[in-house]
Amino acid sequence: MIEWLLEPWHYAFMLRALLGTTLVGIVCAVVGSYIVLRGMSFLGDALAHAILPGVAVGYLVGGSAQDALFWGALGAALLSAFGIGAISRGTKIKEDTAIGVIFAGMFALGIALVSTVRNYAGDLAHFLFGDVLAIRTADLWRIGGLGIVVILIVFLLYKEFLVLSFDPVLAATLRIPAKGLNYALLVLIALTIVISLQAVGVALMVAMLTTPAATAYLLTRRLPVMMALAAVLSVLAGLVGLYVSYYLGIASGAAIVLTATFFFALTWGIKAWRKN
């Protein structure tokens, strides 16, 4: 049994994958808690898909080099985030409509750009579905560095985000700069998506942002506890998902997300059973 548990960690790529999913899980849990509280899951999904043109441009410029793809994705995510904020706050158009417009336009642009690249499927597929087992040491440093920036900003703006999430009227009374904070949150979500991209990919990104946080929300109404529980659940989902991927031979990103979904279903089932 001990050998069965230790066998995957004999390989350096599995250890890097575990560290990468741990870092990603913690950042996703913290930012995802705000997404769940404010009902912004569609925004997370839209931003995750809106990075595709950035990935395509990065590929056209630097080939399959990870740095070019990463910075291209980051640029597209930030552009989309500011675009959504500008449209929804500068016109009468509601935020969900702005999200739909940016999401559809950017995703279509990404498809158009990708379609011009020959043999793009193999090189860009891991950005759609994740390739956590291919994480390099340089990727870990980048994920860790940007993750610290995201966590630090959340810590510095914790009280403001808290008031804005639970009581927008009180936030206006206290003259909290809601517009600037909303832009800041959009940027944090964009950064988190790009940080997590290699672990679970575009297609599964929204699950890592929302599922652990939603599970924690079922267990507590205190934001700090919710963030901590979501982080634990995310890290545990990463660990169990890597075991499942290693021994069953399925895609790592999918295994991690399915594990997180199982935790949610189990928690929801227990809560529903106790009510009855």
C-alpha positions in Angstrom: 0.0 0.0 0.0 2.8 2.4 0.9 4.6 1.6 -2.4 1.3 2.2 -4.3 1.0 5.6 -2.6 4.6 6.6 -3.2 5.1 5.2 -6.7 3.8 8.3 -8.7 6.2 10.6 -6.7 9.3 8.8 -7.9 9.0 10.9 -11.1 10.0 14.5 -11.2 7.2 15.5 -13.5 4.7 14.2 -11.1 6.2 16.2 -8.3 6.2 19.4 -10.4 2.5 18.6 -11.4 1.6 18.3 -7.7 3.3 21.6 -6.8 1.7 23.3 -9.7 -1.8 22.1 -8.9 -1.3 23.1 -5.3 -0.3 26.6 -6.2 -3.1 26.9 -8.8 -5.7 25.4 -6.3 -4.9 28.0 -3.6 -5.1 30.9 -6.0 -8.3 29.6 -7.6 -9.9 29.1 -4.2 -9.3 32.6 -3.0 -10.4 34.4 -6.2 -13.2 31.8 -6.8 -14.8 32.6 -3.5 -15.6 36.1 -4.7 -16.8 34.6 -8.0 -19.3 32.3 -6.2 -20.4 35.0 -3.7 -21.1 37.5 -6.5 -22.5 35.1 -9.0 -19.8 35.7 -11.6 -19.2 32.2 -12.9 -20.3 33.1 -16.4 -17.6 35.9 -16.3 -14.9 33.4 -15.4 -16.0 31.1 -18.2 -16.1 33.9 -20.7 -12.6 35.2 -19.8 -11.2 31.6 -19.9 -12.4 31.3 -23.5 -11.5 34.9 -24.5 -7.8 34.2 -24.1 -7.8 32.0 -27.2 -6.8 34.8 -29.6 -3.9 35.6 -27.3 -2.8 32.0 -27.3 -3.0 31.9 -31.1 -1.0 35.1 -31.5 1.6 33.8 -29.1 1.8 30.6 -31.1 2.2 32.6 -34.4 5.0 34.7 -32.9 6.9 32.1 -30.8 5.7 28.7 -32.0 5.1 26.3 -29.1 7.3 28.2 -26.7 5.5 28.4 -23.4 6.6 31.9 -22.6 5.0 33.3 -25.9 1.8 31.4 -25.3 1.6 32.5 -21.7 2.1 36.2 -22.3 -0.2 36.1 -25.3 -2.9 34.6 -23.1 -2.3 37.1 -20.4 -2.6 40.0 -22.8 -5.9 38.7 -24.2 -7.3 38.1 -20.7 -6.5 41.6 -19.5 -7.9 43.1 -22.7 -11.1 41.2 -22.3 -11.4 42.1 -18.7 -11.0 45.8 -19.3 -13.3 45.5 -22.3 -16.1 44.0 -20.3 -15.7 46.6 -17.6 -15.7 49.5 -20.1 -18.7 48.4 -22.0 -20.9 47.5 -18.9 -20.0 50.8 -17.1 -19.8 53.2 -20.0 -23.1 52.3 -21.6 -26.6 51.2 -20.7 -25.6 47.6 -21.6 -25.8 45.2 -18.7 -22.7 43.3 -17.6 -23.9 39.9 -18.7 -24.6 41.3 -22.2 -21.1 42.8 -22.3 -19.6 39.5 -21.2 -21.5 37.7 -24.0 -20.3 40.2 -26.6 -16.6 40.1 -25.6 -16.7 36.3 -25.1 -18.2 35.6 -28.5 -16.0 38.1 -30.3 -12.8 37.1 -28.7 -13.5 33.4 -29.0 -14.4 33.8 -32.7 -11.2 35.8 -33.3 -9.2 33.0 -31.6 -10.8 30.3 -33.8 -10.1 32.4 -36.9 -6.4 32.9 -35.9 -6.0 29.2 -34.9 -7.5 28.1 -38.2 -4.6 29.8 -40.1 -2.0 27.6 -38.3 -1.2 24.3 -39.9 -1.0 21.4 -37.5 -2.2 23.6 -34.7 -4.3 20.9 -33.0 -1.5 19.0 -31.3 0.4 22.1 -30.1 -2.6 24.1 -28.8 -4.8 21.2 -27.6 -3.2 21.3 -24.1 -4.4 24.9 -23.7 -7.9 23.7 -24.2 -7.7 20.7 -21.9 -4.6 21.3 -19.8 -1.2 19.6 -19.6 -0.2 19.7 -16.0 2.3 16.9 -16.4 4.3 19.1 -18.7 4.8 21.9 -16.1 8.5 22.9 -16.0 10.4 24.5 -13.1 10.3 27.8 -14.9 6.5 27.5 -15.1 6.3 26.9 -11.3 8.3 30.0 -10.6 5.9 32.0 -12.9 2.8 30.5 -11.3 4.1 31.1 -7.8 5.2 34.7 -8.5 1.9 35.7 -10.1 0.0 33.7 -7.5 1.7 35.7 -4.7 0.7 38.9 -6.5 -2.9 37.9 -6.7 -3.1 36.7 -3.1 -1.3 39.9 -1.9 -3.8 42.2 -3.7 -6.7 40.2 -2.3 -5.2 40.6 1.2 -4.7 44.4 0.8 -8.2 44.9 -0.6 -9.9 42.3 1.6 -12.2 44.6 3.5 -13.3 46.6 0.4 -14.0 43.4 -1.6 -15.9 42.0 1.4 -18.2 45.0 1.7 -18.7 45.2 -2.1 -19.6 41.5 -2.2 -22.1 41.4 0.6 -23.6 44.9 0.7 -23.2 47.2 -2.3 -25.4 49.8 -0.7 -23.1 50.1 2.3 -20.2 50.2 -0.1 -21.7 53.2 -1.8 -22.5 54.8 1.6 -18.9 54.4 2.7 -17.8 55.9 -0.7 -15.8 52.8 -1.5 -14.6 53.1 -5.2 -16.8 50.3 -6.6 -15.8 51.0 -10.2 -12.1 50.7 -9.5 -12.5 47.6 -7.3 -14.6 45.9 -9.9 -11.9 46.5 -12.5 -9.3 45.2 -10.0 -11.4 42.0 -9.4 -11.7 41.5 -13.2 -7.9 41.7 -13.5 -7.4 39.3 -10.6 -9.8 36.8 -12.3 -7.9 37.2 -15.6 -4.5 36.6 -13.9 -5.9 33.6 -12.1 -7.2 32.1 -15.3 -3.9 32.5 -17.1 -2.0 31.1 -14.0 -4.2 28.0 -14.1 -4.3 27.5 -17.8 -1.6 24.8 -18.1 -3.1 22.8 -15.2 -6.7 22.4 -16.4 -6.9 24.3 -19.7 -9.6 26.6 -21.1 -12.4 24.0 -21.2 -12.2 23.1 -17.5 -11.0 26.4 -16.1 -14.4 27.6 -14.8 -14.7 24.4 -12.8 -11.5 25.1 -10.7 -12.7 28.6 -10.1 -16.1 27.8 -8.9 -16.5 24.1 -7.8 -14.2 24.1 -4.7 -15.5 27.5 -3.7 -19.1 26.4 -4.2 -18.4 23.3 -2.1 -17.0 25.4 0.7 -20.0 27.8 0.5 -22.2 24.8 1.4 -20.2 24.4 4.6 -19.8 27.9 5.9 -20.9 31.5 5.4 -17.7 33.1 6.7 -15.5 34.3 3.9 -12.1 33.6 5.5 -13.3 30.1 6.4 -14.8 29.6 2.9 -11.5 30.6 1.3 -9.5 28.2 3.5 -11.9 25.3 2.9 -11.9 25.9 -0.8 -8.1 25.9 -0.8 -7.9 22.6 1.0 -10.5 21.1 -1.3 -8.6 22.4 -4.4 -5.3 21.0 -3.2 -7.0 17.7 -2.3 -8.7 17.5 -5.6 -5.3 18.0 -7.3 -3.7 15.3 -5.3 -6.4 12.7 -5.8 -6.8 13.7 -9.4 -3.2 13.1 -10.1 -3.4 9.6 -8.5 -6.5 8.9 -10.7 -4.7 10.1 -13.8 -1.6 8.1 -13.1 -3.3 4.8 -12.3 -6.2 5.0 -14.8 -4.4 6.7 -17.6 -6.9 9.6 -18.1 -6.2 13.3 -18.7 -4.9 14.9 -15.6 -7.0 18.1 -15.9 -10.2 16.2 -16.4 -9.3 13.9 -13.4 -8.7 16.9 -11.1 -12.0 18.6 -12.1 -14.0 15.4 -11.8 -12.5 14.9 -8.3 -13.5 18.4 -7.3 -17.0 17.8 -8.7 -17.3 14.6 -6.7 -16.4 16.5 -3.5 -19.2 19.0 -4.4 -21.7 16.3 -5.1 -20.8 14.4 -1.9 -21.1 17.6 0.2 -24.4 18.6 -1.4 -25.8 15.1 -0.9 -24.9 15.0 2.8 -26.3 18.5 3.4 -29.6 17.5 1.6 -29.8 14.2 3.6 -29.3 16.0 6.9 -32.1 18.4 6.0 -34.5 15.5 5.5 
